[in-house]
Amino acid sequence: MCLRLQPVPESFICPISTSVMEDPVATIDGNVYDRQYIEQWFRNYRQHGRDVTSPATGMPSLPLVTSYFIASRIGQSHSRSQL
């Protein structure tokens, strides 16, 4: 049996953590992050008295919206790799 590793799609990677996302959420500017990392980003900004902005664009970023599409694609990828 030959096992071939497939590259992880870039859309599965959180730009803050550089890891595969577990709970992907989109900011209103359309960028997707892992929830725990973007929420930490927001907390850090608030603690320093700064406006909450997107790390990618600097635009206001709230509210967060769960990215069901990316979450399902990551889940499908995990299911296939565990066969």
Kinemage of the C-alpha trace (Angstrom):
@kinemage 1
@onewidth
@group {chain A} dominant
@subgroup {mainchain}
@vectorlist {calphas} color= white
{ca met a 1} P 0.000 0.000 0.000
{ca cys a 2} L 1.376 3.364 -1.033
{ca leu a 3} L 0.461 6.418 1.016
{ca arg a 4} L 0.622 9.736 -0.805
{ca leu a 5} L 0.500 12.949 1.171
{ca gln a 6} L -1.489 15.712 -0.426
{ca pro a 7} L -0.484 19.337 0.064
{ca val a 8} L -2.749 21.285 2.407
{ca pro a 9} L -4.740 23.903 0.474
{ca glu a 10} L -3.715 27.432 1.410
{ca ser a 11} L -7.361 28.274 2.169
{ca phe a 12} L -7.238 25.780 5.086
{ca ile a 13} L -4.357 27.651 6.773
{ca cys a 14} L -4.948 30.463 9.264
{ca pro a 15} L -2.732 33.406 8.292
{ca ile a 16} L -2.132 34.230 11.970
{ca ser a 17} L -1.263 30.769 13.324
{ca thr a 18} L -0.019 29.289 10.010
{ca ser a 19} L -1.789 26.053 11.033
{ca val a 20} L -4.833 24.264 9.628
{ca met a 21} L -7.921 25.987 11.023
{ca glu a 22} L -10.173 24.186 13.497
{ca asp a 23} L -12.964 26.796 13.690
{ca pro a 24} L -12.733 29.020 10.594
{ca val a 25} L -14.485 32.383 10.756
{ca ala a 26} L -14.650 35.203 8.238
{ca thr a 27} L -14.245 38.871 9.015
{ca ile a 28} L -16.434 41.359 7.165
{ca asp a 29} L -13.590 42.074 4.745
{ca gly a 30} L -13.826 38.434 3.582
{ca asn a 31} L -10.632 37.077 5.131
{ca val a 32} L -10.820 33.775 7.023
{ca tyr a 33} L -9.025 33.014 10.298
{ca asp a 34} L -9.133 30.373 13.013
{ca arg a 35} L -11.532 31.760 15.646
{ca gln a 36} L -9.191 31.476 18.643
{ca tyr a 37} L -6.400 33.376 16.872
{ca ile a 38} L -8.482 36.215 15.450
{ca glu a 39} L -10.267 36.651 18.776
{ca gln a 40} L -6.870 36.886 20.492
{ca trp a 41} L -5.838 39.451 17.855
{ca phe a 42} L -8.957 41.492 18.710
{ca arg a 43} L -8.336 41.222 22.480
{ca asn a 44} L -4.771 42.478 22.043
{ca tyr a 45} L -5.984 45.458 20.021
{ca arg a 46} L -8.679 46.312 22.575
{ca gln a 47} L -6.211 46.037 25.480
{ca his a 48} L -4.057 48.642 23.783
{ca gly a 49} L -7.029 50.937 23.156
{ca arg a 50} L -6.939 50.470 19.391
{ca asp a 51} L -9.813 49.848 16.992
{ca val a 52} L -10.405 46.209 16.060
{ca thr a 53} L -9.172 45.716 12.515
{ca ser a 54} L -8.359 42.913 10.118
{ca pro a 55} L -4.718 41.767 10.166
{ca ala a 56} L -4.865 41.449 6.372
{ca thr a 57} L -6.466 44.737 5.343
{ca gly a 58} L -6.601 47.015 8.388
{ca met a 59} L -10.354 47.399 7.797
{ca pro a 60} L -12.867 47.117 10.652
{ca ser a 61} L -13.476 43.397 11.167
{ca leu a 62} L -16.485 42.720 13.353
{ca pro a 63} L -18.726 40.761 13.414
{ca leu a 64} L -17.181 37.349 12.808
{ca val a 65} L -19.137 34.855 10.721
{ca thr a 66} L -18.537 31.104 10.843
{ca ser a 67} L -17.173 29.917 7.504
{ca tyr a 68} L -19.191 26.725 7.100
{ca phe a 69} L -17.834 26.152 3.595
{ca ile a 70} L -14.177 26.142 4.669
{ca ala a 71} L -15.025 24.120 7.791
{ca ser a 72} L -16.758 21.445 5.703
{ca arg a 73} L -13.892 21.330 3.192
{ca ile a 74} L -11.358 20.867 6.008
{ca gly a 75} L -13.561 18.159 7.539
{ca gln a 76} L -13.841 16.359 4.196
{ca ser a 77} L -10.085 16.526 3.747
{ca his a 78} L -9.498 15.064 7.212
{ca ser a 79} L -11.997 12.255 6.518
{ca arg a 80} L -10.276 11.307 3.257
{ca ser a 81} L -6.813 11.358 4.794
{ca gln a 82} L -7.882 9.021 7.616
{ca leu a 83} L -9.144 6.288 5.270
